[in-house]
Amino acid sequence: MTVDSHNLTAFFSDYAAVSFSDSAERHAAFYAPNFIAAAPAGSAVFANDGTFIDWLRKVREFNNSVGMQSLEAYIDEKDQMAEMRELGLI
């Protein structure tokens, strides 16, 4: 797959639709067998296994309980990291 804004938007639009479906297995298929999750407090590697699928189900239940109904894919065409890469090259 060529990575461009159209393909990224399609990928994340599909991800959003599946994340609100009843199939945690289909949702998990968007992830690699092992993947990195990062947050301000740190990062960790997780396995895409039964435990992860159970966690996805719990996330869906939580989203339902707080009224979350959709996700929307948005691609910002501006290269937000360009300035940081330039600083890194100095």
C-alpha positions as CSV (number, residue, x, y, z in Angstrom):
1,M,0.0,0.0,0.0
2,T,1.3,3.4,-0.9
3,V,1.1,5.7,2.1
4,D,-0.7,8.9,1.2
5,S,-3.4,11.0,2.7
6,H,-6.2,9.1,0.9
7,N,-5.0,5.6,2.0
8,L,-4.4,6.9,5.6
9,T,-7.9,8.4,5.7
10,A,-9.4,5.1,4.4
11,F,-7.4,3.0,6.9
12,F,-8.4,5.1,9.9
13,S,-12.0,5.4,8.7
14,D,-12.2,1.6,8.5
15,Y,-10.6,1.4,12.0
16,A,-13.1,3.8,13.4
17,A,-16.1,1.9,12.0
18,V,-14.7,-1.4,13.2
19,S,-13.9,0.0,16.7
20,F,-17.7,0.6,17.1
21,S,-18.7,-2.9,15.9
22,D,-19.3,-5.9,18.0
23,S,-16.2,-7.6,16.7
24,A,-13.2,-7.1,18.9
25,E,-11.3,-9.6,16.7
26,R,-11.8,-7.5,13.6
27,H,-10.7,-4.5,15.6
28,A,-7.6,-6.3,16.8
29,A,-6.7,-7.2,13.1
30,F,-5.7,-3.5,12.7
31,Y,-2.8,-4.1,15.1
32,A,0.5,-5.9,14.5
33,P,1.1,-9.1,16.4
34,N,3.1,-7.0,18.8
35,F,2.8,-3.2,18.9
36,I,4.0,-0.2,20.8
37,A,1.6,2.1,22.6
38,A,3.0,5.5,23.8
39,A,1.6,8.1,26.2
40,P,3.1,11.1,28.0
41,A,3.9,8.8,31.0
42,G,5.8,6.3,28.9
43,S,5.5,3.5,26.4
44,A,5.1,-0.3,26.3
45,V,5.0,-3.2,23.9
46,F,1.8,-5.2,23.9
47,A,0.9,-8.6,22.3
48,N,-2.2,-8.8,20.1
49,D,-3.6,-11.8,21.9
50,G,-6.7,-12.8,23.8
51,T,-5.9,-10.4,26.7
52,F,-5.7,-7.5,24.2
53,I,-9.0,-8.6,22.6
54,D,-10.7,-8.7,26.0
55,W,-9.3,-5.2,26.7
56,L,-10.8,-3.9,23.4
57,R,-14.2,-5.3,24.4
58,K,-13.9,-3.4,27.7
59,V,-12.9,-0.2,25.9
60,R,-16.0,-0.6,23.7
61,E,-18.2,-1.1,26.7
62,F,-16.7,2.0,28.4
63,N,-17.2,4.1,25.2
64,N,-20.8,3.0,25.1
65,S,-21.3,3.8,28.8
66,V,-20.1,7.4,28.3
67,G,-22.0,7.9,25.1
68,M,-19.2,7.9,22.7
69,Q,-20.8,7.1,19.3
70,S,-18.1,7.7,16.6
71,L,-14.6,8.4,15.7
72,E,-13.6,10.5,12.7
73,A,-10.4,10.2,10.6
74,Y,-8.6,13.5,10.0
75,I,-5.3,13.9,8.2
76,D,-3.5,17.2,8.6
77,E,-1.6,17.7,5.4
78,K,0.9,20.0,7.1
79,D,4.1,18.2,8.2
80,Q,4.0,18.9,11.9
81,M,7.3,17.2,12.5
82,A,9.4,19.0,9.8
83,E,10.6,21.7,12.2
84,M,11.6,19.1,14.8
85,R,13.5,17.1,12.2
86,E,15.3,20.2,11.2
87,L,16.2,20.9,14.8
88,G,17.4,17.3,15.1
89,L,19.7,17.7,12.2
90,I,21.5,20.8,13.5
